[in-house]
Amino acid sequence: MTFRDPSPATPDPTRRRLLAAAAALPAATMTGGAWAQGSDKPEKEEVRIGFIPLTDCASIVMASVLGFDKKYGIKIIPSKEASWAGVRDKLVNGELDMAHVLYGLVYGVHLGVAGPKKDMAVLMTLNRNGQAITLSKKLAEAGAVDGASLARLMARDKRDYSFAQTFPTGTHAMWLYYWLAAHGVNPMKDAKVITVPPPQMVANMRVGNMDGFCVGEPWGHRAIIDGIGITATTTQDIWPEHPEKVLGTTGDFARKYPNTARAVIMAVLEASRWIDASLSNKQKMAETIADKAYVNTGVDAINQRILGRYQNGLGKTWDDPRHMKFFDDGAVNFPYLSDGMWFLTQHKRWGLIKDHPDYLGTAKAINQTALYTQAASALKVSVPRDAMRSSRLLDGLVWDGKDPAKYADSFKVKV
């Protein structure tokens, strides 16, 4: 279904229910919409935001569909894009104002890695968790059903193995590399790694173009529904509560249009809160984004994993409390400096950057913690006291951002 152009006089019943549910949520604390009046009025009222057909584009789509954007004096225009490289190029040349984008892509562009160099900005984190690594059914039949069994098979069978990620500096590449390396497989030496846009992953696996891939939902679950792949691991098993997509823009845009940036953050925060508020809202979100205008897949490919209901394609089912979340009482959305710095450590680990960068300085330049804090505070969304956080990943190593160069150099498996 689509809610893009219903008649205002006779809105369809589903849209009416969605709008009623949205209206029931707490509003901003300032009369007339926070940051939308006087000197705080958005400098740019129409904001074109790119997205890739993935479940985690939902908060941007729902901010537009439910009209949260209008509360803050802006109009969000979602723009469906074909690839992350296309998102990168359109952000850099100004065709897009902002984008639902891979965390590591933003950092790569800022440093001139995997594309043109441009000052970039992260306005907020859009979601945590909810990606997966899929292995082909053929590989599973040969005994590779997880990292350890895949490593054993690759050691025994010396043929060329091919794995796909979605962008060289992006999140999916880093999850795939980290997972392989944790099991003794060097992705740069022991396998061939290719780049494939998310919506094309399943079709490429179907024709045998790769042995495995890492991508966002719903494409991991779609591979299971279609009977061509199995889930070897989820990314929340690699890094519990990991950051995933962000709301990204250029540094120039953030500097030139700070009121607009705050307004978009607030609209997307409200949509994030709405999605996570109830099972019913999640189902309504799935029905909305499944439409061909957005993700273009069956609702059944979306609606299970957003509730934490997993199956691996081999008969195993489980409920995962660390499923994809968009708000989680605000814990998801703060752009932690340490989150951004982690991607830089992995870029260094895999030779994407030659020398150690100024890890903290780069994160402070990119992550717009002040803009986010202003927007969140106006909505009475809690903000952490510390811009750094600590996490333990699947190999037992703790990342806390305190000594990023030492951390980046500490891995046994690296370039």
Secondary structure in CASP SS format (residue, H / E / C, confidence):
PFRMAT SS
TARGET T0000
AUTHOR 0000-0000-0000
METHOD secondary structure of the structure
MODEL  1
M C 1.00
T C 1.00
F C 1.00
R C 1.00
D C 1.00
P C 1.00
S C 1.00
P C 1.00
A C 1.00
T C 1.00
P C 1.00
D C 1.00
P H 1.00
T H 1.00
R H 1.00
R H 1.00
R H 1.00
L H 1.00
L H 1.00
A H 1.00
A H 1.00
A H 1.00
A H 1.00
A C 1.00
L C 1.00
P C 1.00
A C 1.00
A C 1.00
T C 1.00
M C 1.00
T C 1.00
G C 1.00
G C 1.00
A C 1.00
W C 1.00
A C 1.00
Q C 1.00
G H 1.00
S H 1.00
D H 1.00
K C 1.00
P C 1.00
E C 1.00
K C 1.00
E C 1.00
E E 1.00
V E 1.00
R E 1.00
I E 1.00
G E 1.00
F E 1.00
I C 1.00
P C 1.00
L C 1.00
T H 1.00
D H 1.00
C H 1.00
A H 1.00
S H 1.00
I H 1.00
V H 1.00
M H 1.00
A H 1.00
S H 1.00
V H 1.00
L C 1.00
G C 1.00
F H 1.00
D H 1.00
K H 1.00
K H 1.00
Y C 1.00
G C 1.00
I C 1.00
K E 1.00
I E 1.00
I E 1.00
P E 1.00
S E 1.00
K E 1.00
E C 1.00
A C 1.00
S C 1.00
W H 1.00
A H 1.00
G H 1.00
V H 1.00
R H 1.00
D H 1.00
K H 1.00
L H 1.00
V H 1.00
N H 1.00
G C 1.00
E C 1.00
L C 1.00
D C 1.00
M E 1.00
A E 1.00
H E 1.00
V E 1.00
L E 1.00
Y H 1.00
G H 1.00
L H 1.00
V H 1.00
Y H 1.00
G H 1.00
V H 1.00
H H 1.00
L H 1.00
G C 1.00
V C 1.00
A C 1.00
G C 1.00
P C 1.00
K C 1.00
K C 1.00
D C 1.00
M E 1.00
A E 1.00
V E 1.00
L E 1.00
M E 1.00
T E 1.00
L C 1.00
N C 1.00
R E 1.00
N C 1.00
G C 1.00
Q E 1.00
A E 1.00
I E 1.00
T E 1.00
L E 1.00
S E 1.00
K H 1.00
K H 1.00
L H 1.00
A H 1.00
E H 1.00
A C 1.00
G C 1.00
A C 1.00
V C 1.00
D C 1.00
G H 1.00
A H 1.00
S H 1.00
L H 1.00
A H 1.00
R H 1.00
L H 1.00
M H 1.00
A H 1.00
R H 1.00
D C 1.00
K C 1.00
R C 1.00
D C 1.00
Y C 1.00
S E 1.00
F E 1.00
A E 1.00
Q E 1.00
T C 1.00
F C 1.00
P C 1.00
T C 1.00
G C 1.00
T H 1.00
H H 1.00
A H 1.00
M H 1.00
W H 1.00
L H 1.00
Y H 1.00
Y H 1.00
W H 1.00
L H 1.00
A H 1.00
A H 1.00
H C 1.00
G C 1.00
V C 1.00
N C 1.00
P C 1.00
M C 1.00
K C 1.00
D C 1.00
A C 1.00
K E 1.00
V E 1.00
I E 1.00
T E 1.00
V C 1.00
P C 1.00
P H 1.00
P H 1.00
Q H 1.00
M H 1.00
V H 1.00
A H 1.00
N H 1.00
M H 1.00
R H 1.00
V C 1.00
G C 1.00
N C 1.00
M C 1.00
D C 1.00
G E 1.00
F E 1.00
C E 1.00
V E 1.00
G E 1.00
E C 1.00
P C 1.00
W H 1.00
G H 1.00
H H 1.00
R H 1.00
A H 1.00
I H 1.00
I H 1.00
D C 1.00
G C 1.00
I C 1.00
G E 1.00
I E 1.00
T E 1.00
A E 1.00
T E 1.00
T E 1.00
T H 1.00
Q H 1.00
D H 1.00
I H 1.00
W C 1.00
P C 1.00
E C 1.00
H C 1.00
P E 1.00
E C 1.00
K E 1.00
V E 1.00
L E 1.00
G E 1.00
T E 1.00
T E 1.00
G H 1.00
D H 1.00
F H 1.00
A H 1.00
R H 1.00
K H 1.00
Y C 1.00
P H 1.00
N H 1.00
T H 1.00
A H 1.00
R H 1.00
A H 1.00
V H 1.00
I H 1.00
M H 1.00
A H 1.00
V H 1.00
L H 1.00
E H 1.00
A H 1.00
S H 1.00
R H 1.00
W H 1.00
I H 1.00
D H 1.00
A C 1.00
S C 1.00
L H 1.00
S H 1.00
N H 1.00
K H 1.00
Q H 1.00
K H 1.00
M H 1.00
A H 1.00
E H 1.00
T H 1.00
I H 1.00
A C 1.00
D C 1.00
K C 1.00
A C 1.00
Y C 1.00
V C 1.00
N C 1.00
T C 1.00
G C 1.00
V H 1.00
D H 1.00
A H 1.00
I C 1.00
N C 1.00
Q C 1.00
R H 1.00
I H 1.00
L H 1.00
G C 1.00
R E 1.00
Y E 1.00
Q E 1.00
N C 1.00
G C 1.00
L C 1.00
G C 1.00
K C 1.00
T E 1.00
W E 1.00
D E 1.00
D C 1.00
P C 1.00
R C 1.00
H C 1.00
M C 1.00
K E 1.00
F C 1.00
F C 1.00
D C 1.00
D C 1.00
G C 1.00
A C 1.00
V C 1.00
N C 1.00
F C 1.00
P C 1.00
Y C 1.00
L H 1.00
S H 1.00
D H 1.00
G H 1.00
M H 1.00
W H 1.00
F H 1.00
L H 1.00
T H 1.00
Q H 1.00
H H 1.00
K H 1.00
R H 1.00
W C 1.00
G C 1.00
L C 1.00
I C 1.00
K C 1.00
D C 1.00
H C 1.00
P C 1.00
D C 1.00
Y H 1.00
L H 1.00
G H 1.00
T H 1.00
A H 1.00
K H 1.00
A H 1.00
I H 1.00
N E 1.00
Q C 1.00
T H 1.00
A H 1.00
L H 1.00
Y H 1.00
T H 1.00
Q H 1.00
A H 1.00
A H 1.00
S H 1.00
A H 1.00
L C 1.00
K C 1.00
V C 1.00
S C 1.00
V C 1.00
P C 1.00
R C 1.00
D C 1.00
A C 1.00
M C 1.00
R C 1.00
S C 1.00
S E 1.00
R E 1.00
L C 1.00
L C 1.00
D C 1.00
G C 1.00
L C 1.00
V E 1.00
W E 1.00
D C 1.00
G C 1.00
K C 1.00
D C 1.00
P H 1.00
A H 1.00
K H 1.00
Y H 1.00
A H 1.00
D H 1.00
S C 1.00
F C 1.00
K C 1.00
V C 1.00
K C 1.00
V C 1.00
END
